[in-house]
Amino acid sequence: MEEKKKTPPELLLPESLDTIFSNMVRVSHTPAEIVLDFAQMLPAQEAIKVLSRVVMTPMGAKLFYAALRDNLMRYEASFGEINIPSGTSLASDLFRSVHPPKNPDNPDEAS
C-alpha cells in the first residue's frame, strides 16, 4: 500500500487583509486560552491601542512557540545573533534617544 505524502493546505491571504507593525505584545491567559494583544508602543504615548488580538488554545500556543523558536534559530543561523538590549527596560533602551519635536516658537520647549 502506497503512503500518500501529506502536503499542507494552501494558505489564502484575502486582499482585504490588513498588515500591522507591532513592537509590543501583551500575553495573558485563562485556563482555556492564551491571549496575544499586539500593539505599537511609541515615545510619549499615554495610552497604547491594541491593533490586533489573537486567541489560541494552550496547545496551539505551544506549537506556535515551537515554530517561532525554530524560525528564530534559522534566522540567526542566516543573519547572526539577535542581541537584546540590556538596561533598565527594553522600552527605555529602544526609545531613550527619541525626543518630542521641538516647538519652532521656543526651541527649548517641546511642542
C-alpha positions as CSV (number, residue, x, y, z in Angstrom):
1,M,0.0,0.0,0.0
2,E,1.4,3.4,-1.0
3,E,1.7,6.0,1.6
4,K,0.5,9.4,0.4
5,K,2.6,12.4,1.3
6,K,0.6,15.0,3.2
7,T,1.0,18.5,1.8
8,P,0.0,21.4,4.0
9,P,-3.2,23.2,2.9
10,E,-2.8,26.3,0.7
11,L,-2.7,29.5,2.7
12,L,-5.1,32.1,1.2
13,L,-4.5,35.7,2.1
14,P,-7.5,37.8,1.3
15,E,-6.9,41.1,-0.5
16,S,-8.7,42.9,2.4
17,L,-6.2,41.6,4.9
18,D,-4.5,44.4,6.8
19,T,-0.9,44.1,7.7
20,I,0.2,45.8,11.0
21,F,3.5,46.5,12.6
22,S,3.8,45.6,16.2
23,N,6.7,46.3,18.6
24,M,4.8,45.2,21.7
25,V,2.7,42.2,22.6
26,R,0.9,41.6,25.9
27,V,0.5,37.9,26.7
28,S,-2.2,36.8,29.1
29,H,-4.2,33.6,29.7
30,T,-7.2,31.9,31.1
31,P,-7.4,28.2,32.0
32,A,-8.5,27.5,28.4
33,E,-6.9,30.3,26.3
34,I,-3.7,32.2,25.6
35,V,-4.4,35.8,24.5
36,L,-1.9,37.8,22.5
37,D,-2.6,41.5,22.2
38,F,-0.4,43.2,19.5
39,A,0.2,46.9,19.7
40,Q,2.5,49.7,18.7
41,M,4.4,51.5,21.5
42,L,5.6,55.0,20.7
43,P,7.5,57.5,22.8
44,A,5.4,59.9,24.9
45,Q,2.3,57.9,24.2
46,E,-0.1,58.0,27.2
47,A,-2.3,55.1,26.1
48,I,-1.4,52.1,23.9
49,K,-4.1,51.0,21.4
50,V,-4.3,47.2,20.8
51,L,-4.2,46.7,17.0
52,S,-4.9,43.0,16.8
53,R,-5.8,40.2,19.3
54,V,-5.1,36.6,18.7
55,V,-6.6,34.0,21.0
56,M,-5.2,30.4,21.0
57,T,-5.6,27.2,22.8
58,P,-2.7,26.4,25.1
59,M,-1.7,23.6,22.8
60,G,-1.9,25.9,19.8
61,A,0.2,28.5,21.6
62,K,2.8,25.8,22.5
63,L,3.0,24.8,18.8
64,F,3.3,28.4,17.8
65,Y,6.1,28.9,20.4
66,A,8.0,25.9,18.9
67,A,7.5,27.2,15.3
68,L,8.7,30.7,16.4
69,R,11.7,29.3,18.2
70,D,12.7,27.2,15.2
71,N,12.3,30.2,12.8
72,L,14.3,32.5,15.1
73,M,17.1,29.8,15.2
74,R,17.1,29.6,11.4
75,Y,17.1,33.4,11.2
76,E,20.1,33.7,13.5
77,A,21.9,31.0,11.6
78,S,21.5,33.1,8.4
79,F,21.9,36.6,9.7
80,G,23.6,36.4,13.1
81,E,22.5,36.5,16.7
82,I,19.8,38.9,17.7
83,N,21.1,40.9,20.6
84,I,18.5,42.0,23.1
85,P,19.4,45.3,24.7
86,S,20.2,45.2,28.4
87,G,19.4,48.0,30.9
88,T,16.5,49.2,33.0
89,S,13.9,48.2,30.5
90,L,13.6,47.3,26.8
91,A,11.3,50.3,26.2
92,S,13.9,52.8,27.6
93,D,16.7,51.1,25.6
94,L,14.6,51.3,22.4
95,F,13.3,54.8,22.9
96,R,15.8,56.7,25.0
97,S,17.2,58.6,22.0
98,V,13.8,59.6,20.7
99,H,12.6,63.0,21.8
100,P,9.4,65.0,21.1
101,P,9.8,67.5,18.3
102,K,10.9,71.0,19.2
103,N,8.5,73.9,19.3
104,P,9.6,76.2,16.5
105,D,8.5,79.3,18.5
106,N,10.6,78.2,21.5
107,P,13.4,75.7,20.7
108,D,13.9,75.0,24.4
109,E,10.4,73.7,24.8
110,A,8.8,70.6,23.2
111,S,5.7,71.1,21.2
